[in-house]
């Protein structure tokens, strides 16, 4: 029991030391904007809460600042089109009622047809 307690305390201390940049919250109308950070201070994730539930647009970034995920929440549930950028592809995930309805994978080699009228 003492060993378990000691391990838990060491883990908590390590986590506390590792977090140089604290999560920030700011009020924007009836929403609360949350920004989460990597240890180096760069933005890891940003989005909104309403009534303590995820809402609106949420964006996730890699450590270089590149967008790696874009999605939407409504009342804490995933809705609409979500985009996940990979090294050589873009994944489009469509949500309905917090459940995946469809997934499209777009490769960098894909051809895009445009109708320019």
ChimeraX commands (.cxc) that place a marker at each C-alpha (Angstrom):
marker #1 position 0.00,0.00,0.00 radius 0.5
marker #1 position 2.80,2.41,0.87 radius 0.5
marker #1 position 4.57,1.63,-2.41 radius 0.5
marker #1 position 1.42,2.31,-4.40 radius 0.5
marker #1 position 0.89,5.61,-2.62 radius 0.5
marker #1 position 4.52,6.62,-3.22 radius 0.5
marker #1 position 4.28,5.78,-6.93 radius 0.5
marker #1 position 1.08,7.80,-7.27 radius 0.5
marker #1 position 2.65,10.82,-5.57 radius 0.5
marker #1 position 5.72,10.63,-7.82 radius 0.5
marker #1 position 3.51,10.46,-10.91 radius 0.5
marker #1 position 1.53,13.51,-9.81 radius 0.5
marker #1 position 4.72,15.45,-9.09 radius 0.5
marker #1 position 6.11,14.55,-12.52 radius 0.5
marker #1 position 2.94,15.70,-14.25 radius 0.5
marker #1 position 2.90,18.98,-12.33 radius 0.5
marker #1 position 6.53,19.73,-13.23 radius 0.5
marker #1 position 6.05,18.80,-16.91 radius 0.5
marker #1 position 3.27,21.31,-17.46 radius 0.5
marker #1 position 5.07,24.59,-18.07 radius 0.5
marker #1 position 2.19,26.31,-19.88 radius 0.5
marker #1 position -1.21,25.99,-18.22 radius 0.5
marker #1 position -4.45,25.65,-20.12 radius 0.5
marker #1 position -6.07,29.04,-20.66 radius 0.5
marker #1 position -9.79,29.84,-20.60 radius 0.5
marker #1 position -11.45,33.03,-21.80 radius 0.5
marker #1 position -15.10,34.04,-21.95 radius 0.5
marker #1 position -16.49,34.98,-25.37 radius 0.5
marker #1 position -20.19,35.78,-25.04 radius 0.5
marker #1 position -21.92,32.65,-23.73 radius 0.5
marker #1 position -18.95,30.45,-24.70 radius 0.5
marker #1 position -15.70,29.62,-22.93 radius 0.5
marker #1 position -12.68,29.33,-25.22 radius 0.5
marker #1 position -10.12,26.77,-24.07 radius 0.5
marker #1 position -6.54,26.60,-25.32 radius 0.5
marker #1 position -4.30,23.67,-24.41 radius 0.5
marker #1 position -0.52,23.78,-24.86 radius 0.5
marker #1 position 2.44,21.49,-25.46 radius 0.5
marker #1 position 5.30,21.58,-22.96 radius 0.5
marker #1 position 7.21,23.97,-25.26 radius 0.5
marker #1 position 4.34,26.50,-25.10 radius 0.5
marker #1 position 2.99,25.94,-28.62 radius 0.5
marker #1 position -0.76,25.47,-29.01 radius 0.5
marker #1 position -1.89,21.83,-28.91 radius 0.5
marker #1 position -5.68,22.23,-29.12 radius 0.5
marker #1 position -8.26,24.99,-29.12 radius 0.5
marker #1 position -12.03,25.01,-28.91 radius 0.5
marker #1 position -15.14,26.06,-27.04 radius 0.5
marker #1 position -17.37,24.97,-24.20 radius 0.5
marker #1 position -20.97,25.93,-23.58 radius 0.5
marker #1 position -22.63,24.84,-20.33 radius 0.5
marker #1 position -19.54,22.68,-19.62 radius 0.5
marker #1 position -20.00,20.72,-22.88 radius 0.5
marker #1 position -17.80,20.77,-25.97 radius 0.5
marker #1 position -19.36,22.95,-28.64 radius 0.5
marker #1 position -18.48,24.50,-31.98 radius 0.5
marker #1 position -15.15,24.22,-33.75 radius 0.5
marker #1 position -12.21,22.37,-32.19 radius 0.5
marker #1 position -8.76,22.41,-33.79 radius 0.5
marker #1 position -5.77,20.25,-32.92 radius 0.5
marker #1 position -2.20,21.22,-33.93 radius 0.5
marker #1 position 1.12,19.40,-34.09 radius 0.5
marker #1 position 4.16,20.83,-32.29 radius 0.5
marker #1 position 5.15,22.76,-35.44 radius 0.5
marker #1 position 1.82,24.59,-35.49 radius 0.5
marker #1 position 0.33,22.66,-38.42 radius 0.5
marker #1 position -3.36,21.87,-38.23 radius 0.5
marker #1 position -3.83,18.10,-37.83 radius 0.5
marker #1 position -7.52,17.87,-36.91 radius 0.5
marker #1 position -10.60,20.03,-37.34 radius 0.5
marker #1 position -13.98,19.01,-35.98 radius 0.5
marker #1 position -17.26,20.24,-34.60 radius 0.5
marker #1 position -19.26,19.50,-31.47 radius 0.5
marker #1 position -22.84,20.21,-30.54 radius 0.5
marker #1 position -23.90,19.65,-26.93 radius 0.5
marker #1 position -20.80,17.52,-26.34 radius 0.5
marker #1 position -21.44,15.29,-29.39 radius 0.5
marker #1 position -19.38,15.07,-32.57 radius 0.5
marker #1 position -21.34,16.43,-35.54 radius 0.5
marker #1 position -20.83,17.15,-39.22 radius 0.5
marker #1 position -17.58,16.90,-41.15 radius 0.5
marker #1 position -14.32,16.31,-39.34 radius 0.5
marker #1 position -10.96,16.52,-41.08 radius 0.5
marker #1 position -7.77,14.73,-40.05 radius 0.5
marker #1 position -4.56,15.63,-41.86 radius 0.5
marker #1 position -1.93,12.90,-42.19 radius 0.5
marker #1 position 1.50,12.98,-43.75 radius 0.5
marker #1 position 0.25,12.15,-47.26 radius 0.5
marker #1 position -3.52,12.19,-46.92 radius 0.5
marker #1 position -6.61,13.95,-45.66 radius 0.5
marker #1 position -9.34,11.96,-43.96 radius 0.5
marker #1 position -12.90,13.33,-44.00 radius 0.5
marker #1 position -15.13,11.80,-41.33 radius 0.5
marker #1 position -18.85,12.53,-41.28 radius 0.5
marker #1 position -20.68,12.25,-37.96 radius 0.5
marker #1 position -24.40,11.90,-37.34 radius 0.5
marker #1 position -25.68,11.66,-33.76 radius 0.5
marker #1 position -22.11,11.24,-32.45 radius 0.5
marker #1 position -21.61,8.16,-34.67 radius 0.5
marker #1 position -19.38,7.85,-37.75 radius 0.5
marker #1 position -21.66,7.92,-40.81 radius 0.5
marker #1 position -18.96,7.82,-43.51 radius 0.5
marker #1 position -15.22,8.18,-44.05 radius 0.5
marker #1 position -13.42,9.45,-47.15 radius 0.5
marker #1 position -9.66,9.20,-47.58 radius 0.5
marker #1 position -8.06,11.75,-49.87 radius 0.5
marker #1 position -4.53,10.90,-51.01 radius 0.5
marker #1 position -2.11,13.51,-52.32 radius 0.5
marker #1 position -2.14,11.69,-55.69 radius 0.5
marker #1 position -5.93,12.11,-56.06 radius 0.5
marker #1 position -7.16,14.07,-59.05 radius 0.5
marker #1 position -9.71,16.80,-58.45 radius 0.5
marker #1 position -12.22,17.75,-61.11 radius 0.5
marker #1 position -13.42,21.34,-61.13 radius 0.5
marker #1 position -16.38,22.80,-62.95 radius 0.5
marker #1 position -15.44,26.35,-63.91 radius 0.5
marker #1 position -18.51,27.97,-65.45 radius 0.5
marker link #1:1,2 radius 0.2
marker link #1:2,3 radius 0.2
marker link #1:3,4 radius 0.2
marker link #1:4,5 radius 0.2
marker link #1:5,6 radius 0.2
marker link #1:6,7 radius 0.2
marker link #1:7,8 radius 0.2
marker link #1:8,9 radius 0.2
marker link #1:9,10 radius 0.2
marker link #1:10,11 radius 0.2
marker link #1:11,12 radius 0.2
marker link #1:12,13 radius 0.2
marker link #1:13,14 radius 0.2
marker link #1:14,15 radius 0.2
marker link #1:15,16 radius 0.2
marker link #1:16,17 radius 0.2
marker link #1:17,18 radius 0.2
marker link #1:18,19 radius 0.2
marker link #1:19,20 radius 0.2
marker link #1:20,21 radius 0.2
marker link #1:21,22 radius 0.2
marker link #1:22,23 radius 0.2
marker link #1:23,24 radius 0.2
marker link #1:24,25 radius 0.2
marker link #1:25,26 radius 0.2
marker link #1:26,27 radius 0.2
marker link #1:27,28 radius 0.2
marker link #1:28,29 radius 0.2
marker link #1:29,30 radius 0.2
marker link #1:30,31 radius 0.2
marker link #1:31,32 radius 0.2
marker link #1:32,33 radius 0.2
marker link #1:33,34 radius 0.2
marker link #1:34,35 radius 0.2
marker link #1:35,36 radius 0.2
marker link #1:36,37 radius 0.2
marker link #1:37,38 radius 0.2
marker link #1:38,39 radius 0.2
marker link #1:39,40 radius 0.2
marker link #1:40,41 radius 0.2
marker link #1:41,42 radius 0.2
marker link #1:42,43 radius 0.2
marker link #1:43,44 radius 0.2
marker link #1:44,45 radius 0.2
marker link #1:45,46 radius 0.2
marker link #1:46,47 radius 0.2
marker link #1:47,48 radius 0.2
marker link #1:48,49 radius 0.2
marker link #1:49,50 radius 0.2
marker link #1:50,51 radius 0.2
marker link #1:51,52 radius 0.2
marker link #1:52,53 radius 0.2
marker link #1:53,54 radius 0.2
marker link #1:54,55 radius 0.2
marker link #1:55,56 radius 0.2
marker link #1:56,57 radius 0.2
marker link #1:57,58 radius 0.2
marker link #1:58,59 radius 0.2
marker link #1:59,60 radius 0.2
marker link #1:60,61 radius 0.2
marker link #1:61,62 radius 0.2
marker link #1:62,63 radius 0.2
marker link #1:63,64 radius 0.2
marker link #1:64,65 radius 0.2
marker link #1:65,66 radius 0.2
marker link #1:66,67 radius 0.2
marker link #1:67,68 radius 0.2
marker link #1:68,69 radius 0.2
marker link #1:69,70 radius 0.2
marker link #1:70,71 radius 0.2
marker link #1:71,72 radius 0.2
marker link #1:72,73 radius 0.2
marker link #1:73,74 radius 0.2
marker link #1:74,75 radius 0.2
marker link #1:75,76 radius 0.2
marker link #1:76,77 radius 0.2
marker link #1:77,78 radius 0.2
marker link #1:78,79 radius 0.2
marker link #1:79,80 radius 0.2
marker link #1:80,81 radius 0.2
marker link #1:81,82 radius 0.2
marker link #1:82,83 radius 0.2
marker link #1:83,84 radius 0.2
marker link #1:84,85 radius 0.2
marker link #1:85,86 radius 0.2
marker link #1:86,87 radius 0.2
marker link #1:87,88 radius 0.2
marker link #1:88,89 radius 0.2
marker link #1:89,90 radius 0.2
marker link #1:90,91 radius 0.2
marker link #1:91,92 radius 0.2
marker link #1:92,93 radius 0.2
marker link #1:93,94 radius 0.2
marker link #1:94,95 radius 0.2
marker link #1:95,96 radius 0.2
marker link #1:96,97 radius 0.2
marker link #1:97,98 radius 0.2
marker link #1:98,99 radius 0.2
marker link #1:99,100 radius 0.2
marker link #1:100,101 radius 0.2
marker link #1:101,102 radius 0.2
marker link #1:102,103 radius 0.2
marker link #1:103,104 radius 0.2
marker link #1:104,105 radius 0.2
marker link #1:105,106 radius 0.2
marker link #1:106,107 radius 0.2
marker link #1:107,108 radius 0.2
marker link #1:108,109 radius 0.2
marker link #1:109,110 radius 0.2
marker link #1:110,111 radius 0.2
marker link #1:111,112 radius 0.2
marker link #1:112,113 radius 0.2
marker link #1:113,114 radius 0.2
marker link #1:114,115 radius 0.2
marker link #1:115,116 radius 0.2
marker link #1:116,117 radius 0.2
view
